[in-house]
Amino acid sequence: MMFDPTIFDNLKVVMEGRLYDLDAEGSIRITGREDLVDLASMSRTFRMTLQPVSGRCQAVITLSSGITDFVMERRIARPADQRPGAELQLVLILPAPYSDYAAAVQDYLVRLWGEEAEIAHELTVTLQPEAEPEGGGTSSVPEAYRIRIRFAHKIDESHIEDLEQWLDIAAMCLVHVEERKNFE
């Protein structure tokens, strides 16, 4: 019996190959790889974590697809207004002080990704109820700054060249943010 790869499988191979190429070229360093199957929701997630060769910032690139996409791809059922594919997301994980440059980073990301991405900034803090600042209450210590970049449309095999270019831009973006070019 032959295995017929899904859209997700084909995109995963391209994503993995391109990121390992960037690692071999010395542009970035791959620090994590996850290939997950969720049997409860019948979904797949492929995630790779990368860092600049020397730096503290990280990027997590996630490709995901669910049962609806697999069913549509096999032509078992397909709503007229939907196409099968996979979702792509980039999360930048930065040291908390980088949040001081949130507006400049947002401008940079909007210039880079344009209308095709939803960008959300998250700052994680640890509350310290035992430490009472002036006036009472709690104090907080920023711990992590995340920027979640979610792409508006699903991708499929017709986007393979775009995916390779997107991965190159994501790696460049990580290095650029790490170096805080034009943000200070």
C-alpha positions as CSV (number, residue, x, y, z in Angstrom):
1,M,0.0,0.0,0.0
2,M,1.4,3.4,-1.0
3,F,1.2,6.4,1.3
4,D,-0.4,9.5,-0.3
5,P,1.1,12.5,1.4
6,T,-1.3,15.3,2.5
7,I,-0.9,19.0,1.9
8,F,0.4,19.2,5.5
9,D,3.1,16.5,4.8
10,N,4.3,18.2,1.7
11,L,4.5,21.6,3.4
12,K,6.2,20.1,6.5
13,V,9.0,18.6,4.3
14,V,9.7,21.9,2.6
15,M,9.6,23.8,5.9
16,E,11.9,21.4,7.7
17,G,14.3,21.3,4.8
18,R,14.5,25.0,4.4
19,L,15.1,25.7,8.1
20,Y,17.8,23.0,8.3
21,D,19.4,24.6,5.2
22,L,19.4,28.0,7.0
23,D,20.9,26.3,10.1
24,A,23.7,24.7,7.9
25,E,24.4,28.1,6.3
26,G,24.9,29.6,9.8
27,S,22.0,32.1,9.5
28,I,20.2,30.7,12.5
29,R,20.4,27.8,14.9
30,I,17.6,25.2,15.3
31,T,17.0,24.5,19.0
32,G,13.8,22.5,18.9
33,R,11.6,20.4,16.7
34,E,8.1,18.9,17.4
35,D,6.0,16.8,15.1
36,L,2.7,16.2,16.9
37,V,-0.5,14.3,16.2
38,D,-3.5,15.0,18.4
39,L,-5.7,12.0,18.3
40,A,-8.6,13.7,20.2
41,S,-9.0,16.4,17.6
42,M,-7.4,14.5,14.7
43,S,-5.0,17.4,14.0
44,R,-1.4,17.7,13.2
45,T,1.1,20.3,14.3
46,F,4.7,20.7,13.2
47,R,6.8,23.2,15.2
48,M,10.4,24.3,14.9
49,T,12.2,26.6,17.3
50,L,15.1,28.7,16.2
51,Q,17.5,31.3,17.5
52,P,20.1,33.7,16.0
53,V,23.5,32.1,16.1
54,S,24.3,34.2,19.1
55,G,21.4,35.7,20.9
56,R,18.6,35.3,23.4
57,C,15.5,35.8,21.2
58,Q,13.7,32.8,19.8
59,A,11.2,32.2,17.0
60,V,8.7,29.3,16.9
61,I,7.3,28.5,13.5
62,T,4.2,26.4,13.5
63,L,2.4,24.6,10.7
64,S,-0.9,23.1,11.7
65,S,-3.8,21.3,10.0
66,G,-7.0,19.7,11.3
67,I,-9.6,17.1,10.5
68,T,-11.6,19.5,8.4
69,D,-8.6,20.1,6.1
70,F,-7.9,16.4,5.8
71,V,-11.5,15.6,5.0
72,M,-11.7,18.4,2.4
73,E,-8.5,17.2,0.8
74,R,-9.7,13.7,0.4
75,R,-12.9,15.2,-1.1
76,I,-15.1,13.5,1.4
77,A,-16.8,16.8,2.0
78,R,-16.0,20.3,1.0
79,P,-17.9,23.5,1.9
80,A,-18.0,25.7,-1.2
81,D,-16.3,28.6,0.5
82,Q,-13.4,26.7,1.9
83,R,-10.2,25.1,0.6
84,P,-8.0,22.6,2.4
85,G,-4.6,23.6,3.6
86,A,-2.5,24.3,6.6
87,E,-2.2,27.3,8.9
88,L,1.1,29.0,9.5
89,Q,2.2,31.0,12.5
90,L,5.3,32.7,13.7
91,V,5.9,33.5,17.4
92,L,8.8,35.7,18.4
93,I,9.9,35.1,22.1
94,L,11.9,38.1,23.3
95,P,13.3,39.2,26.6
96,A,10.8,41.4,28.5
97,P,12.8,44.7,28.0
98,Y,12.3,44.4,24.3
99,S,8.6,45.4,25.0
100,D,9.9,49.0,25.4
101,Y,10.2,49.0,21.6
102,A,6.8,47.5,20.9
103,A,5.6,50.3,18.7
104,A,8.8,50.2,16.6
105,V,8.7,46.4,16.3
106,Q,5.0,46.6,15.3
107,D,5.9,49.1,12.5
108,Y,8.7,46.9,11.3
109,L,6.5,43.8,11.3
110,V,3.6,45.6,9.5
111,R,6.1,46.8,6.8
112,L,7.4,43.2,6.5
113,W,4.2,41.2,6.5
114,G,1.6,43.8,5.4
115,E,-2.1,42.9,5.4
116,E,-1.5,39.1,5.3
117,A,-0.8,38.8,9.0
118,E,-2.5,39.4,12.3
119,I,0.0,40.6,14.8
120,A,-0.6,40.5,18.6
121,H,1.9,41.5,21.3
122,E,1.8,39.7,24.7
123,L,3.8,40.6,27.8
124,T,3.9,38.0,30.6
125,V,4.4,39.3,34.1
126,T,4.8,37.6,37.5
127,L,2.6,39.1,40.1
128,Q,4.1,39.5,43.6
129,P,1.3,40.0,46.0
130,E,3.6,39.8,49.0
131,A,5.6,42.8,47.8
132,E,3.5,45.9,48.6
133,P,4.4,48.9,46.5
134,E,3.5,52.4,47.7
135,G,-0.3,52.6,48.0
136,G,-0.8,48.9,48.6
137,G,-1.7,46.2,46.0
138,T,0.7,44.0,44.2
139,S,3.8,44.5,42.2
140,S,4.6,42.8,38.9
141,V,7.9,41.8,37.2
142,P,7.9,41.4,33.4
143,E,9.2,38.0,32.3
144,A,8.6,37.5,28.6
145,Y,7.5,39.4,25.6
146,R,5.9,37.4,22.8
147,I,4.7,38.6,19.4
148,R,2.3,36.2,17.7
149,I,2.1,36.6,13.9
150,R,-0.7,34.6,12.4
151,F,-1.3,34.5,8.7
152,A,-4.8,35.2,7.5
153,H,-5.1,32.5,4.8
154,K,-4.3,28.8,4.7
155,I,-1.5,27.6,2.5
156,D,-1.2,24.6,0.2
157,E,1.3,23.2,-2.3
158,S,0.7,26.2,-4.7
159,H,2.5,28.3,-2.0
160,I,5.7,26.2,-1.7
161,E,7.9,28.9,-3.2
162,D,6.2,31.5,-1.0
163,L,6.8,29.3,2.0
164,E,10.5,29.1,1.3
165,Q,10.7,32.9,0.9
166,W,8.5,33.4,4.0
167,L,10.9,31.2,6.1
168,D,13.9,33.2,4.9
169,I,12.1,36.4,5.9
170,A,11.1,34.9,9.3
171,A,14.8,34.1,10.0
172,M,15.9,37.5,8.9
173,C,13.1,39.1,11.1
174,L,14.4,37.1,14.1
175,V,18.0,38.3,13.6
176,H,16.8,41.9,13.0
177,V,14.7,42.0,16.1
178,E,17.5,40.4,18.2
179,E,19.8,43.2,17.1
180,R,17.1,45.8,17.7
181,K,18.1,47.5,14.5
182,N,16.4,50.9,14.2
183,F,14.3,50.3,17.4
184,E,16.2,52.3,20.0
